[in-house]
Amino acid sequence: MTDSPRYLRRPDLRAVEMDGELVMMGLDQGEYYGLKDVAASLWNHLAEPRTVEELAGLVAAEYDVSTEVCRPDIESFLAELVGKDLVRTS
């Protein structure tokens, strides 16, 4: 059995809540990012290293959906965050 990668947000990035949205700035990227709803929830869950399976279970429980439904969106979102160097894998 292979180990699944674990995802963790960069600890040097700070997000603040503004009008129900998490807002952060990637200094290295020179961009602002805003996260709402499920994306904000995932960002909060990424304070600890998590696998896609763990994240899908958390989202499924929180939003009353199946892990099969939310997993592809989580994988896509994580790929985007990794691509922007906001989240790292181990």
Residue frames as qw, qx, qy, qz and C-alpha x, y, z in Angstrom:
[[0.000, 0.888, 0.459, 0.000, 0.00, 0.00, 0.00],
 [0.427, 0.354, -0.019, 0.832, 1.40, 3.40, -0.95],
 [0.188, -0.519, -0.441, 0.708, 1.23, 6.40, 1.31],
 [0.215, 0.831, 0.437, 0.270, -1.10, 9.15, 0.19],
 [0.331, 0.328, -0.140, 0.874, 0.41, 12.62, 0.02],
 [0.270, -0.701, -0.528, 0.397, -0.46, 14.94, 2.87],
 [0.218, 0.666, 0.214, 0.680, -1.31, 18.55, 2.17],
 [0.429, -0.607, -0.365, 0.560, -0.48, 21.46, 4.48],
 [0.207, 0.943, 0.152, 0.210, -0.99, 25.18, 3.97],
 [0.519, 0.391, -0.295, 0.701, 2.11, 27.32, 4.17],
 [0.472, -0.601, -0.511, 0.393, 2.46, 28.44, 7.77],
 [0.284, -0.229, -0.015, 0.931, 3.74, 31.89, 6.79],
 [0.136, -0.366, -0.500, -0.773, 0.49, 32.77, 4.99],
 [0.072, 0.276, 0.642, -0.712, -2.06, 34.56, 7.12],
 [0.124, -0.464, -0.664, -0.573, -5.72, 34.77, 6.30],
 [0.120, 0.145, 0.463, -0.866, -8.17, 37.21, 7.82],
 [0.135, 0.548, 0.822, 0.072, -11.93, 36.97, 7.73],
 [0.091, 0.234, -0.033, -0.967, -13.69, 39.83, 6.00],
 [0.606, 0.208, -0.044, -0.767, -17.43, 39.77, 5.35],
 [0.899, 0.040, 0.351, -0.260, -17.63, 35.98, 5.56],
 [0.821, 0.530, -0.171, 0.130, -14.64, 35.43, 3.29],
 [0.726, -0.490, 0.196, 0.440, -11.06, 34.45, 4.14],
 [0.457, 0.878, -0.094, 0.110, -8.67, 36.88, 2.47],
 [0.723, -0.480, 0.256, 0.426, -4.92, 36.45, 2.22],
 [0.397, 0.864, -0.274, -0.145, -2.06, 37.80, 0.22],
 [0.927, -0.002, 0.128, 0.352, 0.67, 35.67, -1.24],
 [0.160, -0.883, 0.229, 0.378, 3.68, 37.96, -0.92],
 [0.462, -0.258, 0.698, 0.484, 5.80, 35.75, -3.15],
 [0.361, 0.458, 0.733, 0.349, 3.07, 35.73, -5.78],
 [0.014, -0.115, 0.027, 0.993, 2.00, 39.36, -5.28],
 [0.376, -0.308, -0.615, -0.621, -1.66, 38.32, -5.41],
 [0.445, -0.147, 0.496, -0.731, -4.66, 38.47, -3.11],
 [0.316, -0.121, -0.912, -0.231, -6.76, 35.37, -2.61],
 [0.517, -0.167, 0.282, -0.791, -10.30, 35.15, -1.31],
 [0.253, -0.044, -0.964, -0.066, -11.82, 31.90, -0.10],
 [0.560, -0.158, 0.164, -0.797, -15.47, 31.32, 0.73],
 [0.895, -0.043, -0.024, -0.443, -17.65, 28.44, 1.83],
 [0.994, -0.049, 0.028, 0.092, -16.08, 25.03, 1.13],
 [0.622, 0.547, -0.252, 0.501, -12.76, 26.56, 0.02],
 [0.184, -0.701, 0.372, -0.580, -12.48, 28.48, 3.32],
 [0.877, -0.363, 0.198, -0.246, -13.36, 25.32, 5.24],
 [0.932, 0.223, -0.103, 0.268, -10.66, 23.36, 3.39],
 [0.308, 0.682, -0.341, 0.569, -8.11, 26.10, 4.09],
 [0.507, -0.621, 0.355, -0.480, -8.91, 25.85, 7.81],
 [0.981, -0.135, 0.122, -0.066, -8.60, 22.04, 7.71],
 [0.786, 0.461, -0.192, 0.365, -5.18, 22.40, 6.06],
 [0.252, -0.842, 0.368, -0.304, -3.72, 23.86, 9.26],
 [0.649, -0.372, 0.663, -0.022, -2.70, 20.23, 9.88],
 [0.115, 0.319, -0.815, -0.470, -1.31, 17.82, 7.29],
 [0.699, 0.234, 0.491, -0.464, -4.25, 16.02, 5.66],
 [0.272, 0.016, 0.844, 0.463, -4.74, 13.51, 2.86],
 [0.343, -0.074, -0.439, -0.827, -7.37, 13.95, 0.16],
 [0.474, -0.328, -0.808, -0.116, -9.31, 11.14, 1.82],
 [0.280, -0.395, -0.580, 0.655, -9.30, 12.94, 5.18],
 [0.097, 0.192, -0.040, -0.976, -10.36, 16.22, 3.58],
 [0.402, -0.163, -0.649, -0.625, -13.14, 14.51, 1.62],
 [0.424, -0.401, -0.794, 0.170, -14.43, 12.94, 4.82],
 [0.157, -0.365, -0.378, 0.836, -14.43, 16.28, 6.63],
 [0.228, 0.108, -0.275, -0.928, -16.20, 18.08, 3.78],
 [0.406, -0.241, -0.800, -0.371, -18.70, 15.24, 3.35],
 [0.339, -0.460, -0.724, 0.387, -19.65, 15.41, 7.02],
 [0.092, -0.359, -0.202, 0.907, -19.77, 19.21, 7.11],
 [0.313, 0.259, -0.263, -0.875, -21.80, 19.70, 3.91],
 [0.684, 0.189, 0.602, -0.366, -23.85, 16.47, 3.86],
 [0.673, 0.569, -0.341, -0.328, -22.47, 15.17, 0.56],
 [0.984, -0.074, 0.101, 0.125, -20.75, 11.93, -0.31],
 [0.459, -0.614, 0.435, 0.473, -16.98, 11.68, -0.46],
 [0.570, 0.238, 0.638, 0.460, -17.29, 10.46, -4.06],
 [0.235, 0.882, 0.370, 0.172, -19.07, 13.70, -5.02],
 [0.161, -0.979, 0.096, 0.083, -16.67, 16.12, -3.31],
 [0.762, -0.339, 0.348, 0.427, -13.35, 14.34, -3.88],
 [0.608, 0.440, 0.336, 0.569, -12.76, 15.48, -7.51],
 [0.017, 0.931, 0.107, 0.348, -13.39, 19.12, -6.56],
 [0.606, -0.759, 0.195, 0.134, -11.06, 18.82, -3.57],
 [0.784, -0.049, 0.355, 0.507, -8.33, 17.31, -5.75],
 [0.411, 0.684, 0.275, 0.536, -8.71, 20.13, -8.28],
 [0.245, -0.949, -0.008, -0.199, -8.65, 22.81, -5.58],
 [0.730, -0.565, 0.259, 0.284, -5.56, 21.29, -3.95],
 [0.715, 0.244, 0.329, 0.567, -3.77, 21.14, -7.31],
 [0.171, 0.858, 0.162, 0.456, -4.51, 24.84, -7.80],
 [0.474, -0.872, 0.116, -0.050, -3.23, 25.72, -4.31],
 [0.803, -0.283, 0.320, 0.417, -0.07, 23.64, -4.80],
 [0.586, 0.519, 0.309, 0.540, 0.47, 25.26, -8.20],
 [0.004, 0.894, 0.028, 0.448, 0.34, 28.71, -6.57],
 [0.499, 0.207, -0.596, 0.594, 2.65, 27.55, -3.77],
 [0.439, -0.516, 0.149, -0.720, 0.01, 28.21, -1.11],
 [0.895, -0.281, 0.247, -0.244, -0.09, 24.56, -0.02],
 [0.174, 0.580, -0.793, -0.061, 2.70, 22.04, 0.13],
 [0.943, -0.063, -0.224, -0.238, 2.74, 18.25, 0.07],
 [0.197, -0.600, 0.758, -0.164, 4.70, 15.76, 2.07]]
